[in-house]
Amino acid sequence: MSEIEIKKEVTLGGKIQLEDLIAVARFKAKVFFSEEYKNRVNKSRAFVEQFVREKRRMYGITTGLGDNVNRSIPEEAVIKYQKNTMLTHCTSVGEPMDYETSRAMLFMMLMNVGSGYSGARLEALQLIADMLNNDVTPWVPMHGSVGYLDAEAHAALVFTGEGKAYYNGDLLSGAEALKRAKLAPLVPSYKEGLCFVNGCTSINAMASIAAYDARNLVATADVIAASTLEALGGNLIPFDKRVMEAKPHKEQAITAEHVRNILDDSKFITECGGKNLQDALSLRCIPQAHGAVRRVINDAVEVIETEINSCDDNPIIHPSGDVISACNSDSGFVGMETDAICIAMGYLSKISERRTDRMVNEHVSGLPAFLVANPGQNSGYMIVQYSSAGLLNEIKTLATPASVDSIPTCAFQEDYVSMGYNAAMKSQKVVKLAEYILGNELLTAAQATGFRKHQELPLSTVTTNVIAAVREKAPFMENDHYINPDMEWAHDLVHSGRIREIAESKIGKMY
């Protein structure tokens, strides 16, 4: 997302897209409520208060949770029970969520509970928006959830002035963080303990960030692969429209079109490319491999955006006047899609690692060994490929699906669980690892172009600008030097979307 495209404000009430969530979570856009949003929240809350007066039996409001569903909560304890729900659900452990993921979870609470089916007070939701707008971010341990509840409870506890939170980067008690932001803590009322710990808000937060970055990475991979193809003097015939027509997956055709358009003004490819009748699969299979990944990520984005605009709470306070106990809090859709993201990132990474290996391998590249002028006394880019191999192995271990597992909880009342939380959590990690692998290929391609024959023949406009971006902080390696900062810079160029944007300035939007 370029700086021009980043929204400064996001107003809730209509359909929300991934870019809106990222604007708030990553780039600190301010959050506001439309009149439609306020009206539906107030209407839903009015139903809850009416039903309490009527002494209706309602799950999690006048009854216990889980297997305690058959145990009533005394009227004088109903409100205290909501606070107790937050306290007893704070069971996630270990290292905390990163800053943007915790913010994304708050945003998802506004979407889930503000959908008009949850029954929380508007003032409770306004506090969450005020926390986002004033940089109060809950400290939330990440591990130990089967699908929802635990991470959310740590965040919800901050609303009441307990727990821990960051304020402008400083870790404080929840009470002190709210105080410094001049915000008053919430005393939870009917339904509010339950609705803020319930649903898929943490899962959808992690999945949204993973899907957004994965979508950027697939487009960026097309740019990097084109740069590698050019550096190696590859054959463009496999990207021909006629080949795409013979196997008409639209994502495959889009990939091929990207590569053709990126390289269409490369004098070097025109004069020196295509000397091999048939290139290795890591070069000629770019449309098919990247296209398959693009399809998976597009499907994930569609599912996750549906979830963002859904109510994942239970029970639902329906506008018809019914309280419906069901299970929209199940995370099967997102769990399976984020497992698929992990597999897709592994697929994208394995072909990228092979392209990196081809560039450093003198036996197949036609370039100096390990892309350094004096191999032997210099290792050059030898160990960059090792890094990609190690990262790829880590991705492979994380690509085992979490969503196929189920361990019963709550005395068999919850005898099936989604495990979508773990799928979403690892998808974030896998996307970041894949960004490093593509960054390694980017760095290697920039180095490889320095050794190509016929230096007088210009590279494509896109490749020239991509290499210039790399060279801002990663110099051409004449002799061995400290290479880790170069690799981190290449990763930053990939993650930020800058490489994709360089290509888009010439060929248009890539997703």
C-alpha positions as MATLAB code, in Angstrom:
seq = 'MSEIEIKKEVTLGGKIQLEDLIAVARFKAKVFFSEEYKNRVNKSRAFVEQFVREKRRMYGITTGLGDNVNRSIPEEAVIKYQKNTMLTHCTSVGEPMDYETSRAMLFMMLMNVGSGYSGARLEALQLIADMLNNDVTPWVPMHGSVGYLDAEAHAALVFTGEGKAYYNGDLLSGAEALKRAKLAPLVPSYKEGLCFVNGCTSINAMASIAAYDARNLVATADVIAASTLEALGGNLIPFDKRVMEAKPHKEQAITAEHVRNILDDSKFITECGGKNLQDALSLRCIPQAHGAVRRVINDAVEVIETEINSCDDNPIIHPSGDVISACNSDSGFVGMETDAICIAMGYLSKISERRTDRMVNEHVSGLPAFLVANPGQNSGYMIVQYSSAGLLNEIKTLATPASVDSIPTCAFQEDYVSMGYNAAMKSQKVVKLAEYILGNELLTAAQATGFRKHQELPLSTVTTNVIAAVREKAPFMENDHYINPDMEWAHDLVHSGRIREIAESKIGKMY';
ca = [
       0.000    0.000    0.000;
       1.705    3.215   -1.117;
       1.649    6.311    1.082;
      -0.779    7.932   -1.353;
      -3.225    5.025   -0.947;
      -3.073    4.796    2.855;
      -6.315    5.999    4.365;
      -6.045    8.457    7.230;
      -9.546    7.631    8.459;
     -11.764    4.550    8.341;
     -15.488    4.932    9.018;
     -17.356    1.816   10.106;
     -20.864    1.097    8.927;
     -20.483   -0.167    5.368;
     -18.428   -2.951    3.799;
     -14.820   -3.071    5.000;
     -11.884   -4.429    2.996;
      -8.431   -5.712    3.927;
      -6.913   -2.342    3.102;
      -9.111   -0.668    5.724;
      -7.986   -3.044    8.449;
      -4.331   -2.615    7.473;
      -4.706    1.176    7.407;
      -5.791    1.077   11.051;
      -3.604   -1.757   12.336;
      -0.346   -0.932   10.550;
      -0.597    2.717    9.621;
      -2.674    4.096   12.535;
      -5.632    5.434   10.565;
      -8.298    6.894   12.848;
     -11.554    4.972   13.366;
     -15.001    6.581   13.332;
     -18.578    5.297   13.461;
     -21.235    6.146   10.892;
     -24.798    6.865   11.979;
     -25.810    3.486   10.549;
     -23.222    1.787   12.787;
     -24.412    3.656   15.887;
     -28.073    2.919   15.175;
     -27.642   -0.816   14.745;
     -25.531   -1.046   17.909;
     -28.096    0.897   19.932;
     -30.973   -1.193   18.569;
     -29.227   -4.427   19.480;
     -28.420   -3.126   22.959;
     -32.030   -2.135   23.546;
     -33.069   -5.747   22.873;
     -30.596   -7.060   25.470;
     -31.885   -4.712   28.145;
     -35.471   -5.613   27.275;
     -34.740   -9.337   27.452;
     -33.001   -8.969   30.811;
     -36.052   -7.148   32.199;
     -38.224   -9.965   30.864;
     -35.949  -12.471   32.641;
     -35.364  -14.440   29.468;
     -32.998  -17.397   29.628;
     -30.000  -16.384   27.487;
     -26.702  -18.224   27.053;
     -23.765  -16.397   28.624;
     -26.006  -13.598   29.886;
     -28.259  -15.282   32.437;
     -26.590  -18.717   32.198;
     -23.053  -19.961   32.549;
     -20.749  -20.716   29.637;
     -19.869  -23.978   27.944;
     -20.938  -26.957   30.014;
     -22.307  -24.481   32.583;
     -25.092  -23.631   30.149;
     -27.607  -25.376   32.422;
     -26.563  -23.331   35.461;
     -28.348  -20.019   35.957;
     -26.589  -16.862   37.078;
     -28.340  -15.123   40.021;
     -29.724  -11.741   39.002;
     -27.503   -9.883   41.474;
     -24.397  -11.546   39.979;
     -25.162  -11.126   36.261;
     -22.999   -8.046   35.739;
     -20.124   -9.301   37.906;
     -20.193  -12.498   35.867;
     -19.273  -10.546   32.731;
     -16.052   -9.298   34.374;
     -15.328  -12.793   35.677;
     -15.638  -14.075   32.111;
     -12.787  -11.799   31.058;
     -10.616  -12.779   34.026;
     -10.973  -16.543   33.707;
     -10.470  -16.580   29.944;
      -7.033  -14.898   30.127;
      -5.234  -18.195   29.609;
      -3.066  -17.564   26.538;
       0.640  -17.573   27.422;
       4.103  -16.865   26.068;
       5.420  -14.034   23.955;
       2.980  -11.267   23.045;
       1.318  -10.508   19.747;
       3.076   -7.842   17.779;
       1.749   -4.311   17.828;
      -0.175   -4.385   14.563;
      -1.814   -7.749   15.270;
      -3.138   -6.550   18.619;
      -4.487   -3.418   16.933;
      -6.060   -5.547   14.198;
      -7.820   -7.598   16.882;
      -9.304   -4.433   18.408;
     -10.482   -3.416   14.953;
     -12.096   -6.836   14.491;
     -13.888   -6.429   17.829;
     -15.409   -3.218   16.493;
     -16.527   -5.068   13.372;
     -17.816   -8.199   15.134;
     -19.546   -6.628   18.128;
     -20.639   -3.603   16.104;
     -22.419   -5.708   13.496;
     -25.796   -5.217   15.194;
     -26.090   -8.781   16.509;
     -24.114   -8.659   19.763;
     -25.869   -6.308   22.160;
     -22.928   -4.358   23.624;
     -23.320   -0.705   24.507;
     -22.090    1.923   22.077;
     -19.934    3.423   24.831;
     -18.030    0.145   25.123;
     -17.264    0.152   21.404;
     -16.351    3.827   21.536;
     -13.715    3.018   24.158;
     -12.111    0.516   21.779;
     -12.103    3.084   18.970;
     -10.594    5.634   21.370;
      -7.877    3.156   22.305;
      -6.996    2.688   18.638;
      -7.067    6.424   18.003;
      -4.900    7.174   21.040;
      -2.331    4.383   20.616;
      -3.382    2.220   23.560;
      -2.562   -1.337   22.512;
      -3.229   -4.380   24.720;
      -0.403   -6.706   25.657;
      -1.667  -10.119   24.532;
       0.193  -13.442   24.965;
      -0.132  -15.506   21.805;
      -0.161  -19.209   22.640;
      -2.834  -21.554   23.976;
      -6.042  -21.059   22.008;
      -8.147  -23.675   20.237;
     -10.035  -21.151   18.148;
     -10.952  -17.977   20.079;
     -11.486  -16.592   23.635;
      -8.031  -16.493   25.239;
      -6.221  -13.721   23.381;
      -9.414  -11.694   23.228;
      -9.811  -11.876   27.007;
      -6.390  -10.324   27.598;
      -7.387   -7.414   25.366;
     -10.851   -7.067   26.912;
      -9.368   -6.924   30.393;
      -7.606   -3.700   29.440;
     -11.000   -2.127   28.714;
     -11.754   -2.476   32.439;
      -8.457   -0.928   33.535;
      -6.741   -4.234   34.271;
      -4.249   -6.327   32.347;
      -1.339   -4.692   30.528;
      -1.150   -2.365   27.542;
       1.276   -0.238   25.577;
       0.779    3.497   25.434;
       2.925    5.194   22.789;
       5.220    2.170   22.953;
       5.605    2.005   26.754;
       4.324   -1.163   28.478;
       2.129   -0.190   31.430;
      -0.716   -1.516   33.511;
      -4.063   -1.295   31.759;
      -5.181    1.357   34.220;
      -2.114    3.530   33.669;
      -2.278    3.192   29.875;
      -5.918    4.347   29.841;
      -5.114    7.147   32.302;
      -2.301    8.519   30.153;
      -4.595    8.482   27.138;
      -7.259   10.268   29.233;
      -9.706    7.374   28.800;
     -12.050    6.059   31.481;
     -12.162    2.275   32.062;
     -15.304    0.315   31.288;
     -17.530   -1.423   33.821;
     -18.831   -4.313   31.711;
     -22.584   -4.755   31.562;
     -24.861   -7.538   30.304;
     -23.323   -9.556   27.451;
     -20.165   -7.407   27.233;
     -17.788   -9.807   28.936;
     -18.914  -12.577   26.621;
     -19.094  -10.700   23.336;
     -15.609   -9.196   23.672;
     -13.920  -12.526   24.379;
     -16.072  -14.464   21.913;
     -15.882  -14.790   18.152;
     -12.965  -15.078   15.767;
     -11.520  -11.606   16.270;
      -7.935  -12.699   17.005;
      -8.032  -15.282   14.202;
      -9.445  -12.847   11.677;
      -6.886  -10.242   12.736;
      -3.926  -12.569   12.149;
      -5.453  -13.973    8.957;
      -6.113  -10.508    7.540;
      -2.507   -9.416    7.992;
      -1.200  -12.700    6.559;
      -3.522  -12.513    3.532;
      -2.710   -8.867    2.842;
       1.034   -9.508    2.927;
       0.701  -12.761    0.956;
      -1.229  -10.971   -1.799;
       1.509   -8.374   -2.021;
       4.150  -11.110   -2.054;
       2.624  -12.999   -4.992;
       2.635   -9.831   -7.092;
       6.153   -8.984   -5.917;
       7.291  -12.500   -6.784;
       6.284  -11.873  -10.414;
       8.570   -8.834  -10.483;
      11.474  -10.647   -8.856;
      11.082  -13.715  -11.062;
      11.111  -11.468  -14.146;
      14.353   -9.914  -12.899;
      15.875  -13.374  -12.439;
      14.675  -14.481  -15.859;
      16.334  -11.429  -17.362;
      19.596  -11.896  -15.431;
      19.833  -15.489  -16.708;
      18.830  -14.635  -20.281;
      15.766  -16.844  -20.060;
      13.275  -17.777  -22.747;
       9.981  -15.827  -22.907;
       8.193  -18.382  -25.072;
       6.680  -20.164  -22.023;
       4.887  -16.883  -21.235;
       3.238  -16.667  -24.659;
      -0.520  -15.986  -24.705;
      -1.071  -19.122  -26.794;
       0.378  -21.255  -24.005;
      -1.982  -19.595  -21.529;
      -4.985  -20.205  -23.790;
      -4.203  -23.927  -23.822;
      -4.573  -24.066  -20.019;
      -6.942  -21.207  -19.259;
      -6.482  -20.578  -15.550;
      -6.884  -16.812  -15.299;
      -4.297  -16.504  -12.505;
      -1.730  -18.274  -14.691;
      -2.458  -15.891  -17.564;
      -2.196  -12.884  -15.237;
       1.252  -13.995  -14.070;
       2.470  -14.498  -17.628;
       1.133  -11.100  -18.627;
       2.932   -9.461  -15.715;
       6.266  -10.972  -16.749;
       5.770  -10.099  -20.428;
       4.879   -6.511  -19.595;
       7.757   -6.093  -17.162;
      10.281   -7.305  -19.720;
       8.762   -5.913  -22.926;
      11.332   -3.082  -23.188;
      14.379   -5.172  -22.227;
      16.934   -4.889  -24.998;
      19.038   -7.488  -23.201;
      16.273  -10.118  -23.349;
      15.507   -9.255  -26.961;
      19.116   -9.718  -28.041;
      20.463  -12.307  -25.598;
      17.487  -14.149  -24.132;
      16.018  -17.461  -25.182;
      19.228  -19.214  -26.201;
      18.033  -22.404  -24.525;
      15.292  -24.273  -26.332;
      13.822  -25.160  -22.948;
      14.761  -23.535  -19.652;
      14.689  -25.269  -16.276;
      11.289  -25.597  -14.631;
      11.974  -22.864  -12.077;
      12.048  -20.415  -15.015;
       9.532  -21.778  -17.504;
       6.986  -22.780  -14.841;
       6.656  -19.298  -13.322;
       3.125  -18.684  -14.712;
       1.823  -22.029  -13.516;
       3.435  -21.961  -10.057;
       2.798  -18.310   -9.265;
      -0.667  -18.568  -10.783;
      -1.642  -21.458   -8.519;
      -0.439  -19.507   -5.483;
      -2.302  -16.400   -6.638;
      -5.534  -18.406   -6.854;
      -5.162  -19.682   -3.284;
      -4.441  -16.209   -1.932;
      -7.335  -14.632   -3.836;
      -9.681  -17.242   -2.384;
      -8.329  -16.544    1.103;
      -8.836  -12.798    0.697;
     -12.452  -13.346   -0.362;
     -13.180  -15.571    2.641;
     -11.404  -13.322    5.124;
     -13.165  -10.186    3.884;
     -16.479  -12.020    4.335;
     -15.432  -12.813    7.914;
     -14.418   -9.202    8.557;
     -17.939   -8.119    7.650;
     -19.667  -10.855    9.682;
     -20.898  -11.419   13.214;
     -18.935  -14.234   14.869;
     -20.626  -13.876   18.247;
     -22.785  -16.371   20.149;
     -25.561  -15.982   21.018;
     -26.826  -13.679   18.295;
     -29.250  -10.924   19.280;
     -31.273  -10.987   16.092;
     -33.163   -7.862   14.944;
     -36.286  -10.042   14.754;
     -36.272  -10.148   18.554;
     -34.898  -13.657   18.991;
     -31.788  -14.685   20.938;
     -30.206  -17.457   18.897;
     -27.541  -19.791   20.230;
     -25.510  -21.197   17.349;
     -21.836  -21.240   16.342;
     -20.739  -18.432   14.047;
     -17.740  -18.340   16.383;
     -16.367  -21.383   14.558;
     -13.237  -20.489   12.574;
     -13.308  -23.286   10.017;
     -13.416  -21.016    6.991;
     -10.455  -18.922    8.071;
      -8.596  -21.855    9.597;
      -8.596  -23.803    6.354;
      -7.776  -20.728    4.279;
      -4.809  -19.802    6.477;
      -3.569  -23.388    6.349;
      -3.822  -23.000    2.572;
      -1.860  -19.730    2.754;
       0.954  -21.633    4.497;
       0.990  -24.274    1.761;
       0.845  -21.632   -0.976;
       3.729  -19.694    0.565;
       5.739  -22.899    0.675;
       5.001  -23.420   -3.006;
       6.021  -19.872   -3.911;
       9.162  -20.162   -1.793;
      10.361  -23.468   -3.207;
      10.466  -22.174   -6.767;
      12.096  -18.926   -5.639;
      14.824  -20.824   -3.770;
      15.526  -22.858   -6.919;
      15.893  -19.690   -8.997;
      18.290  -18.286   -6.408;
      20.336  -21.489   -6.609;
      20.498  -21.282  -10.402;
      22.002  -17.806  -10.215;
      24.764  -18.731   -7.750;
      25.549  -22.077   -9.413;
      28.210  -21.566  -12.097;
      27.431  -24.973  -13.594;
      24.031  -23.813  -14.857;
      24.124  -20.006  -14.759;
      26.967  -19.105  -17.078;
      27.935  -16.540  -14.425;
      30.890  -16.489  -12.028;
      30.689  -18.961   -9.152;
      28.553  -17.572   -6.330;
      28.297  -14.275   -8.174;
      31.618  -12.823   -7.089;
      34.568  -11.871   -9.296;
      37.151  -13.781   -7.255;
      35.514  -17.029   -6.049;
      37.625  -19.173   -3.784;
      38.983  -16.316   -1.738;
      35.411  -14.969   -1.617;
      32.217  -16.905   -0.846;
      30.027  -14.254   -2.459;
      26.344  -15.215   -2.468;
      26.951  -18.875   -1.613;
      25.371  -18.675    1.835;
      22.422  -16.557    0.717;
      21.120  -19.719   -0.926;
      21.779  -21.630    2.308;
      19.599  -19.078    4.093;
      16.763  -19.669    1.631;
      17.118  -23.431    2.053;
      16.901  -23.134    5.845;
      13.932  -20.771    5.677;
      12.170  -23.097    3.244;
      12.643  -26.056    5.578;
      11.083  -24.004    8.387;
       8.101  -23.198    6.172;
       7.671  -26.871    5.323;
       7.367  -27.775    9.003;
       4.789  -25.006    9.510;
       2.762  -25.950    6.428;
       1.267  -29.001    8.149;
      -2.418  -28.049    8.526;
      -3.656  -27.139   12.001;
      -7.326  -27.169   11.043;
      -7.480  -30.957   10.595;
      -6.947  -31.408   14.337;
      -9.588  -31.372   17.078;
      -9.150  -31.843   20.832;
     -12.428  -31.774   22.834;
     -12.842  -29.145   25.549;
     -15.355  -28.059   28.198;
     -16.505  -31.470   29.447;
     -17.532  -32.495   25.900;
     -19.898  -29.530   25.476;
     -17.320  -28.331   22.970;
     -16.535  -31.778   21.621;
     -15.198  -30.410   18.338;
     -12.915  -27.393   17.952;
     -11.630  -25.688   14.825;
      -7.969  -25.011   15.729;
      -8.252  -22.077   13.333;
      -6.287  -19.911   15.752;
      -3.079  -21.907   15.294;
      -3.563  -21.974   11.529;
      -3.900  -18.187   11.429;
      -1.007  -17.657   13.840;
       1.441  -19.718   11.814;
       0.299  -18.158    8.539;
       1.683  -14.826    9.703;
       5.047  -16.407   10.431;
       5.122  -18.333    7.161;
       4.408  -15.229    5.068;
       7.279  -13.393    6.745;
       9.664  -16.298    6.120;
       8.571  -16.382    2.482;
       9.233  -12.639    2.205;
      12.828  -13.316    3.244;
      13.208  -16.047    0.617;
      11.899  -13.752   -2.118;
      14.114  -10.989   -0.727;
      17.117  -13.296   -1.107;
      16.184  -13.916   -4.725;
      15.789  -10.178   -5.284;
      19.226   -9.459   -3.826;
      20.793  -12.271   -5.857;
      19.152  -11.142   -9.106;
      20.471   -7.613   -8.586;
      23.982   -9.033   -8.120;
      23.663  -11.376  -11.099;
      22.781   -8.584  -13.519;
      26.164   -7.016  -12.800;
      27.875   -9.995  -14.446;
      25.748  -10.308  -17.570;
      27.457  -10.129  -20.940;
      26.683   -7.251  -23.299;
      26.377   -4.639  -20.575;
      25.653   -2.085  -23.280;
      22.194   -3.615  -23.815;
      19.728   -1.996  -21.402;
      17.670   -4.033  -18.983;
      13.950   -3.416  -18.730;
      12.791   -0.180  -17.133;
      11.278   -2.088  -14.220;
      14.395   -4.166  -13.561;
      16.602   -1.086  -13.772;
      14.493    0.681  -11.152;
      14.272   -2.409   -8.963;
      18.070   -2.764   -8.945;
      18.421    0.937   -8.146;
      16.163    0.434   -5.106;
      18.264   -2.521   -3.945;
      21.458   -0.520   -4.370;
      20.217    2.257   -2.096;
      21.432    0.185    0.873;
      22.889   -3.029   -0.542;
      26.052   -2.370   -2.584;
      27.269   -4.597   -5.394;
      29.562   -7.196   -3.825;
      33.081   -6.831   -5.236;
      34.545   -8.799   -2.324;
      32.946  -10.438    0.688;
      31.286   -8.033    3.095;
      28.796   -8.169    5.986;
      25.733   -9.296    4.061;
      22.974   -9.539    6.667;
      21.986   -5.832    6.368;
      21.676   -6.323    2.600;
      19.268   -9.218    3.163;
      17.194   -7.283    5.680;
      16.963   -4.363    3.249;
      15.824   -6.682    0.458;
      13.170   -8.092    2.798;
      12.004   -4.573    3.664;
      11.664   -3.716   -0.026;
       9.528   -6.829   -0.519;
       7.382   -6.450    2.610;
       6.668   -2.752    2.121;
       5.279   -3.311   -1.373;
       7.874   -1.038   -2.937;
       9.099   -3.623   -5.464;
       5.537   -4.265   -6.589;
       4.859   -0.537   -6.821;
       7.917   -0.020   -9.034;
       6.424   -2.500  -11.502;
       2.926   -1.060  -11.151;
       4.188    2.388  -12.167;
       4.827    0.873  -15.598;
       2.311   -1.962  -16.028;
      -0.607   -0.986  -13.740;
      -2.130   -2.661  -10.689;
      -0.951   -6.214  -10.096;
      -3.897   -7.363   -7.933;
];
